[in-house]
Amino acid sequence: MTTTAEKPPATEVGVLGWLKKNLFSTWYDALLTIGSLAFIYWVLRGVIEWALVKATFSTEPGICKKARAAAAAAGETAGACWSVVITNIKVFMIGRYPGEEVWRIWASLGIVAVLAALTWWVWRAEAMREKRRWVVIGWLLSFPVITILLRGFSEESRVLPLVPTDLWSGLLLTFVLAIVGIVASFPLGVLLALGRRSTLPALKVFCTMYIELIRGVPLISVLFMSQLLLPIFLPPQMRLGTVLRALVGMTLFSAAYSAENVRGGLAAIPIGQYEAAKAVGLNDVLMMALIILPQAIQKVIPAIVGQFISLFKDTSLVVIIGLLDLLGVAKAVTGQTEYIGLQKEVYLFAALIYFICSYAMSYSSRRLEVAMGVGER
């Protein structure tokens, strides 16, 4: 005797099931959904017509001026001219980075993609738990490898000729500033948080003064200080480029905020955890590394990721010190004679990139919280 399992109704699973459960579960939910969609369309109708319906996507020279002239003659509002983005997409992405060395950027992205795929695979499979340390080691080794790929060795090198950091610009520079700032500032922030809670008076006072001083001034002042004062404290033979000095300033600034986030997590740990760790014979270092810090960081994941998202968006301030990040390139593109007056298209494209990256970080944070059981008993 055989039995066959019947499939659930098509309206209960998949996309239709989600729509029925979340948007059309009752008659008043359906009315609210339809009304909301109508309101959204009414509000965004002008934007949709400007950005899509009346938009120009051709890269033909002078097409934007022709489209605006035709719209003005007809007494209508001209649509968006996306040719400014399509034509300059390479400039937005890599800026002044030499075109013949673009393969280095693709190679770096390939390394990151492979490591991301391995991380996803290893962390999902319980049988691969022992391999996780190798994935972590791979991420740590990827930073010097990618740095060498992007920068090169020397101008005489035939394999990897030197590409000065002053030529790094566009979205490439934005990612470099954000990633290096995040990776470097977090461990420094942890050390500052531990130092502020230390029983050593000198260490505690130093960490407290540093955190309060940095958190009491805006980021742009820290960037100017790193550009002007940092060379004074370095040996004469050591000269850091503008990008490296900006990285130092952003790292020092973000570390102060990360330290306060971590300190909040440490304050949330019950005293019983400290007593239990000492009861099993752990010294202070092992107690903090194995018991206290993992719990503290787990509790403040949303705050830490929020700080990282803020740092990613704050990279746009480097344009004030002469660096051409994504927004700097956008401003330069709008200065071209053919694309004067197309600021809306350029800045909307830049805003979309910032939103996608920020949302990806926020989504990854939520997935990490679910995987670690944050907020669950």
Secondary structure as GFF3:
##gff-version 3
##sequence-region A 1 377
A	DSSP	three_ten_helix	10	12	.	.	.	ID=ss1
A	DSSP	alpha_helix	14	22	.	.	.	ID=ss2
A	DSSP	alpha_helix	27	48	.	.	.	ID=ss3
A	DSSP	pi_helix	49	53	.	.	.	ID=ss4
A	DSSP	alpha_helix	63	73	.	.	.	ID=ss5
A	DSSP	alpha_helix	83	87	.	.	.	ID=ss6
A	DSSP	alpha_helix	89	94	.	.	.	ID=ss7
A	DSSP	three_ten_helix	99	101	.	.	.	ID=ss8
A	DSSP	alpha_helix	102	124	.	.	.	ID=ss9
A	DSSP	three_ten_helix	126	131	.	.	.	ID=ss10
A	DSSP	alpha_helix	132	151	.	.	.	ID=ss11
A	DSSP	three_ten_helix	165	167	.	.	.	ID=ss12
A	DSSP	alpha_helix	170	196	.	.	.	ID=ss13
A	DSSP	alpha_helix	201	215	.	.	.	ID=ss14
A	DSSP	alpha_helix	219	228	.	.	.	ID=ss15
A	DSSP	alpha_helix	230	233	.	.	.	ID=ss16
A	DSSP	alpha_helix	242	267	.	.	.	ID=ss17
A	DSSP	alpha_helix	271	279	.	.	.	ID=ss18
A	DSSP	alpha_helix	284	286	.	.	.	ID=ss19
A	DSSP	pi_helix	287	292	.	.	.	ID=ss20
A	DSSP	alpha_helix	293	299	.	.	.	ID=ss21
A	DSSP	alpha_helix	301	314	.	.	.	ID=ss22
A	DSSP	three_ten_helix	315	321	.	.	.	ID=ss23
A	DSSP	alpha_helix	326	333	.	.	.	ID=ss24
A	DSSP	three_ten_helix	337	339	.	.	.	ID=ss25
A	DSSP	alpha_helix	343	372	.	.	.	ID=ss26
###
